[in-house]
Amino acid sequence: MSAARMLTGDRPTGRLHLGHYVGSIANRVKLHQRYESFFIIADLHMLTTRNSREDIEQVSRNAREMVTDILAAGVEPDRATFYLQSAIPEVGDLNTLFQNLVTVPRLERVPSLKEMSRDAGKEEMPYGLLGYPVLQAADILCVKGQVVPVGKDNAAHVEVTREIARRFNHLYGEVFPVPEMIMSETPTLVGTDGAGKMSKSRGNAIALSDDPATVRRKVMGMYTDPNRIRADVPGTVEGNPVFAYLDVFHTDRATVADLKARYRAGRVGDVEVKEELAGALNRFLDPVRKRRARFEGQPGLVDELIVEGTERTRAEVRRTLVEVRRAMGLTSAYTQVRRRAERYRKAAGTPA
């Protein structure tokens, strides 16, 4: 490998939002200039919680939207390899081999899995969801990823990858790098309803592709301090989603500090604060919208990027799998059996 490799990506369940941006995409934009970057379209991971025919039929469209969002956010197409997970069956082979290097109790200690199961409305956790971190390890290690940009809720998953890499290397020899995590500066962005993190499934997200009017409408409907019934009532800034967003997206720190001071003193209304936030978000998203329009103006380009990236990645994964099987002794096991069979055929006069 000519440069250290980065592996990152998302499930193709819809358009990406501001929570994705602060949780991982901002890091990707910075890091993809430094690392050889692989971006997974994780449709097999999607199946752990959304596996209806209707969900699967949306994969190609959602994949296209997702890649467009990532490009619009600032990732350059000539410095990124996008690939569709399900189009590389060898990843499943690697997943099967890795399953034997981790225990069920270890996976049950991954905190986000129960949350994912609950959010998906599952009464019991599917086997595939319990093994989500193992498949993620296969994703990262199949291209020998060395760095993984993550948000707080994915850190425990990548720690499983690190353990599997160390375990494999201990048992069979040094094959895999132990990937390093690069944490985002803002691990979680609360949703517009203030009830939890921003999520497509909860309907509390502002999409990277939202137009200015949609952004303003969503901001004006945001949850704030429920105890503040009038503008002259002192309000709480801490835990207030509007101010959390201002801290992340407003570039004028003095303006934000002034709004906080006046809000605490009961000298500014929610409407004025939200108008300031809507303006800040739209200023932030304007360059994203321009880049999106550029890529959408070239029909088929994103599809071509996915196809080229998938073919390139599959070649890489095949090489990794050969190395893994050789290190484990699986290749020599079949070779020995085949040679004995060939000697038998020769002695028996059976055509090869």
FIVEX-784747 format. One line per 5 residues: their letters; for each residue y, z, x of C-alpha. Coordinates in nm, 2 decimals, decimal comma, always signed. Layout:
<sites>
A = Y:Z:X ~ ...
</sites>
This chain:
<sites>
MSAAR = +0,00:+0,00:+0,00 ~ +0,34:-0,10:+0,14 ~ +0,53:+0,18:-0,04 ~ +0,45:+0,50:-0,22 ~ +0,35:+0,44:-0,58
MLTGD = +0,48:+0,58:-0,90 ~ +0,29:+0,59:-1,23 ~ +0,46:+0,66:-1,56 ~ +0,47:+0,54:-1,92 ~ +0,45:+0,61:-2,29
RPTGR = +0,24:+0,56:-2,59 ~ +0,34:+0,25:-2,80 ~ +0,42:+0,44:-3,12 ~ +0,77:+0,31:-3,18 ~ +1,11:+0,27:-3,01
LHLGH = +1,21:+0,52:-2,74 ~ +1,49:+0,77:-2,80 ~ +1,73:+1,00:-2,62 ~ +1,46:+1,26:-2,57 ~ +1,26:+1,01:-2,38
YVGSI = +1,56:+0,92:-2,17 ~ +1,64:+1,27:-2,05 ~ +1,28:+1,37:-2,03 ~ +1,16:+1,08:-1,81 ~ +1,34:+0,75:-1,83
ANRVK = +1,65:+0,86:-1,64 ~ +1,42:+0,96:-1,36 ~ +1,24:+0,63:-1,38 ~ +1,56:+0,43:-1,35 ~ +1,65:+0,62:-1,03
LHQRY = +1,30:+0,63:-0,88 ~ +1,18:+0,28:-0,94 ~ +1,42:+0,16:-0,67 ~ +1,24:+0,38:-0,42 ~ +0,88:+0,35:-0,53
ESFFI = +0,63:+0,08:-0,62 ~ +0,63:+0,14:-0,99 ~ +0,36:+0,10:-1,25 ~ +0,46:+0,15:-1,62 ~ +0,16:+0,21:-1,85
IADLH = +0,17:+0,11:-2,22 ~ -0,08:+0,39:-2,31 ~ -0,24:+0,26:-2,63 ~ -0,57:+0,43:-2,56 ~ -0,38:+0,76:-2,55
MLTTR = -0,22:+0,67:-2,88 ~ -0,57:+0,65:-3,04 ~ -0,62:+1,03:-2,99 ~ -0,38:+1,10:-3,27 ~ -0,31:+0,76:-3,44
NSRED = -0,61:+0,54:-3,47 ~ -0,60:+0,36:-3,81 ~ -0,62:-0,02:-3,82 ~ -0,25:-0,02:-3,92 ~ -0,16:+0,18:-3,61
IEQVS = -0,36:-0,05:-3,38 ~ -0,21:-0,36:-3,55 ~ +0,14:-0,24:-3,44 ~ +0,05:-0,20:-3,07 ~ +0,17:-0,54:-2,96
RNARE = +0,51:-0,51:-3,14 ~ +0,56:-0,15:-3,03 ~ +0,46:-0,24:-2,67 ~ +0,73:-0,51:-2,67 ~ +0,99:-0,28:-2,81
MVTDI = +0,90:+0,00:-2,57 ~ +0,92:-0,22:-2,26 ~ +1,25:-0,37:-2,39 ~ +1,38:-0,01:-2,42 ~ +1,28:+0,07:-2,06
LAAGV = +1,44:-0,24:-1,93 ~ +1,76:-0,18:-2,14 ~ +1,78:+0,17:-1,99 ~ +1,81:+0,03:-1,64 ~ +1,47:-0,05:-1,50
EPDRA = +1,47:-0,39:-1,32 ~ +1,18:-0,62:-1,42 ~ +1,13:-0,74:-1,07 ~ +1,07:-0,39:-0,95 ~ +0,83:-0,27:-1,22
TFYLQ = +0,47:-0,35:-1,32 ~ +0,41:-0,31:-1,69 ~ +0,05:-0,31:-1,82 ~ -0,14:-0,25:-2,14 ~ -0,39:+0,03:-2,09
SAIPE = -0,66:-0,11:-2,33 ~ -0,67:-0,44:-2,15 ~ -0,81:-0,27:-1,84 ~ -1,16:-0,15:-1,94 ~ -1,23:-0,03:-1,58
VGDLN = -1,00:+0,27:-1,66 ~ -1,26:+0,38:-1,90 ~ -1,52:+0,38:-1,63 ~ -1,31:+0,60:-1,41 ~ -1,24:+0,83:-1,70
TLFQN = -1,61:+0,87:-1,75 ~ -1,67:+0,97:-1,39 ~ -1,37:+1,21:-1,39 ~ -1,50:+1,39:-1,70 ~ -1,76:+1,56:-1,49
LVTVP = -1,50:+1,71:-1,26 ~ -1,32:+1,94:-1,51 ~ -1,45:+2,20:-1,76 ~ -1,39:+2,23:-2,13 ~ -1,22:+2,58:-2,09
RLERV = -0,98:+2,43:-1,84 ~ -0,88:+2,16:-2,08 ~ -0,84:+2,41:-2,36 ~ -0,58:+2,59:-2,15 ~ -0,35:+2,28:-2,16
PSLKE = -0,08:+2,41:-2,40 ~ +0,05:+2,08:-2,53 ~ -0,28:+1,96:-2,67 ~ -0,28:+2,20:-2,96 ~ +0,08:+2,11:-3,03
MSRDA = -0,01:+1,74:-3,03 ~ -0,31:+1,80:-3,26 ~ -0,09:+2,01:-3,50 ~ +0,19:+1,75:-3,50 ~ -0,07:+1,48:-3,59
GKEEM = -0,20:+1,68:-3,88 ~ -0,54:+1,74:-3,74 ~ -0,74:+2,03:-3,87 ~ -0,96:+2,02:-3,57 ~ -0,89:+1,87:-3,23
PYGLL = -1,07:+1,54:-3,16 ~ -1,28:+1,51:-2,85 ~ -1,06:+1,23:-2,72 ~ -0,75:+1,45:-2,75 ~ -0,91:+1,73:-2,56
GYPVL = -0,99:+1,48:-2,29 ~ -0,63:+1,33:-2,29 ~ -0,55:+1,48:-1,95 ~ -0,87:+1,34:-1,80 ~ -0,78:+0,99:-1,92
QAADI = -0,43:+1,05:-1,79 ~ -0,58:+1,13:-1,45 ~ -0,77:+0,80:-1,46 ~ -0,44:+0,62:-1,54 ~ -0,26:+0,78:-1,25
LCVKG = -0,54:+0,77:-0,99 ~ -0,67:+0,42:-1,08 ~ -0,36:+0,28:-0,90 ~ -0,35:+0,57:-0,66 ~ -0,02:+0,69:-0,79
QVVPV = +0,15:+0,93:-0,56 ~ +0,45:+1,05:-0,77 ~ +0,47:+1,10:-1,15 ~ +0,81:+1,17:-1,32 ~ +0,74:+1,41:-1,60
GKDNA = +0,91:+1,63:-1,86 ~ +0,82:+1,99:-1,91 ~ +0,56:+1,92:-2,18 ~ +0,36:+1,68:-1,96 ~ +0,35:+1,89:-1,64
AHVEV = +0,03:+2,07:-1,74 ~ -0,14:+1,73:-1,79 ~ -0,05:+1,61:-1,44 ~ -0,17:+1,94:-1,29 ~ -0,51:+1,85:-1,42
TREIA = -0,48:+1,52:-1,24 ~ -0,40:+1,70:-0,92 ~ -0,71:+1,92:-0,96 ~ -0,93:+1,62:-1,03 ~ -0,81:+1,44:-0,73
RRFNH = -0,87:+1,74:-0,50 ~ -1,21:+1,80:-0,65 ~ -1,32:+1,43:-0,61 ~ -1,19:+1,43:-0,25 ~ -1,38:+1,75:-0,17
LYGEV = -1,71:+1,62:-0,32 ~ -1,70:+1,26:-0,20 ~ -1,44:+1,21:+0,07 ~ -1,07:+1,13:+0,08 ~ -1,02:+0,85:-0,18
FPVPE = -0,72:+0,97:-0,39 ~ -0,37:+1,10:-0,31 ~ -0,28:+1,42:-0,48 ~ +0,02:+1,31:-0,69 ~ +0,34:+1,50:-0,68
MIMSE = +0,54:+1,57:-1,00 ~ +0,91:+1,49:-1,02 ~ +1,06:+1,70:-1,30 ~ +1,35:+1,58:-1,50 ~ +1,68:+1,78:-1,49
TPTLV = +1,67:+1,81:-1,87 ~ +1,31:+1,87:-1,95 ~ +1,34:+1,88:-2,33 ~ +1,61:+1,75:-2,58 ~ +1,62:+1,93:-2,91
GTDGA = +1,60:+1,71:-3,22 ~ +1,90:+1,65:-3,45 ~ +1,75:+1,89:-3,70 ~ +1,75:+2,17:-3,44 ~ +1,39:+2,25:-3,54
GKMSK = +1,21:+2,14:-3,22 ~ +1,21:+1,87:-2,96 ~ +1,33:+1,52:-3,04 ~ +1,04:+1,33:-3,19 ~ +0,98:+1,00:-3,36
SRGNA = +0,72:+1,15:-3,59 ~ +0,96:+1,43:-3,70 ~ +1,24:+1,19:-3,79 ~ +1,49:+1,38:-3,58 ~ +1,55:+1,13:-3,31
IALSD = +1,84:+0,90:-3,20 ~ +1,68:+0,58:-3,07 ~ +1,81:+0,40:-2,76 ~ +1,83:+0,09:-2,98 ~ +2,03:+0,25:-3,26
DPATV = +2,36:+0,07:-3,34 ~ +2,69:+0,26:-3,33 ~ +2,70:+0,32:-3,70 ~ +2,35:+0,46:-3,71 ~ +2,43:+0,69:-3,42
RRKVM = +2,74:+0,82:-3,59 ~ +2,55:+0,87:-3,92 ~ +2,28:+1,07:-3,74 ~ +2,53:+1,28:-3,55 ~ +2,73:+1,36:-3,85
GMYTD = +2,41:+1,49:-4,02 ~ +2,31:+1,71:-3,72 ~ +2,22:+2,07:-3,76 ~ +2,48:+2,31:-3,62 ~ +2,55:+2,69:-3,66
PNRIR = +2,42:+2,77:-4,01 ~ +2,64:+3,08:-4,03 ~ +2,96:+2,88:-3,99 ~ +3,08:+2,80:-4,34 ~ +3,44:+2,71:-4,25
ADVPG = +3,62:+2,57:-3,94 ~ +3,81:+2,90:-3,89 ~ +3,49:+3,10:-3,86 ~ +3,39:+3,16:-3,49 ~ +3,07:+2,96:-3,41
TVEGN = +2,78:+2,99:-3,18 ~ +2,75:+2,74:-2,90 ~ +2,43:+2,85:-2,75 ~ +2,13:+2,68:-2,91 ~ +2,36:+2,45:-3,11
PVFAY = +2,22:+2,10:-3,08 ~ +2,56:+1,93:-3,09 ~ +2,67:+2,12:-2,78 ~ +2,34:+2,07:-2,61 ~ +2,39:+1,69:-2,65
LDVFH = +2,75:+1,71:-2,53 ~ +2,64:+1,89:-2,22 ~ +2,40:+1,61:-2,14 ~ +2,59:+1,30:-2,25 ~ +2,97:+1,37:-2,24
TDRAT = +3,12:+1,27:-1,90 ~ +3,44:+1,48:-1,94 ~ +3,34:+1,84:-1,87 ~ +3,69:+1,97:-1,94 ~ +3,68:+1,83:-2,29
VADLK = +3,34:+1,99:-2,35 ~ +3,46:+2,32:-2,22 ~ +3,77:+2,31:-2,44 ~ +3,55:+2,23:-2,75 ~ +3,32:+2,52:-2,67
ARYRA = +3,61:+2,76:-2,63 ~ +3,78:+2,65:-2,96 ~ +3,44:+2,65:-3,14 ~ +3,37:+3,01:-3,04 ~ +3,73:+3,11:-3,14
GRVGD = +3,71:+2,93:-3,48 ~ +3,98:+2,68:-3,39 ~ +3,78:+2,35:-3,43 ~ +3,57:+2,21:-3,71 ~ +3,22:+2,07:-3,69
VEVKE = +3,34:+1,73:-3,79 ~ +3,58:+1,70:-3,49 ~ +3,30:+1,82:-3,25 ~ +3,05:+1,57:-3,40 ~ +3,30:+1,29:-3,38
ELAGA = +3,35:+1,37:-3,01 ~ +2,97:+1,36:-2,97 ~ +2,93:+1,03:-3,16 ~ +3,18:+0,87:-2,93 ~ +3,02:+1,01:-2,62
LNRFL = +2,67:+0,88:-2,73 ~ +2,80:+0,54:-2,82 ~ +2,98:+0,51:-2,49 ~ +2,65:+0,61:-2,31 ~ +2,45:+0,36:-2,52
DPVRK = +2,69:+0,06:-2,50 ~ +2,55:-0,06:-2,16 ~ +2,20:-0,01:-2,29 ~ +2,27:-0,22:-2,59 ~ +2,41:-0,50:-2,37
RRARF = +2,10:-0,50:-2,15 ~ +1,88:-0,50:-2,45 ~ +2,06:-0,81:-2,59 ~ +2,01:-0,99:-2,26 ~ +1,63:-0,94:-2,26
EGQPG = +1,60:-1,00:-2,64 ~ +1,79:-1,33:-2,57 ~ +1,49:-1,45:-2,37 ~ +1,20:-1,47:-2,62 ~ +0,86:-1,43:-2,46
LVDEL = +1,00:-1,28:-2,14 ~ +0,88:-0,92:-2,21 ~ +0,54:-1,05:-2,32 ~ +0,51:-1,24:-1,99 ~ +0,60:-0,93:-1,79
IVEGT = +0,32:-0,74:-1,97 ~ +0,06:-1,01:-1,91 ~ +0,15:-1,05:-1,54 ~ +0,16:-0,67:-1,49 ~ -0,17:-0,62:-1,67
ERTRA = -0,35:-0,88:-1,46 ~ -0,21:-0,74:-1,14 ~ -0,30:-0,38:-1,24 ~ -0,65:-0,47:-1,34 ~ -0,71:-0,62:-0,99
EVRRT = -0,59:-0,29:-0,84 ~ -0,81:-0,08:-1,06 ~ -1,12:-0,29:-0,99 ~ -1,06:-0,23:-0,61 ~ -1,02:+0,14:-0,68
LVEVR = -1,34:+0,16:-0,89 ~ -1,54:-0,01:-0,62 ~ -1,42:+0,24:-0,37 ~ -1,49:+0,53:-0,60 ~ -1,85:+0,41:-0,68
RAMGL = -1,91:+0,36:-0,31 ~ -1,78:+0,70:-0,22 ~ -2,00:+0,87:-0,49 ~ -2,31:+0,68:-0,38 ~ -2,35:+0,50:-0,71
TSAYT = -2,34:+0,16:-0,55 ~ -2,61:+0,23:-0,30 ~ -2,83:+0,39:-0,57 ~ -2,85:+0,06:-0,76 ~ -2,88:-0,14:-0,44
QVRRR = -3,19:+0,06:-0,34 ~ -3,34:+0,00:-0,68 ~ -3,26:-0,37:-0,68 ~ -3,41:-0,42:-0,33 ~ -3,74:-0,25:-0,43
AERYR = -3,75:-0,47:-0,74 ~ -3,70:-0,78:-0,52 ~ -3,98:-0,67:-0,29 ~ -4,20:-0,62:-0,59 ~ -4,12:-0,96:-0,73
KAAGT = -4,19:-1,12:-0,40 ~ -4,53:-0,94:-0,36 ~ -4,63:-1,03:-0,72 ~ -4,51:-1,39:-0,68 ~ -4,27:-1,35:-0,97
PA = -3,97:-1,58:-0,96 ~ -3,64:-1,41:-0,87
</sites>
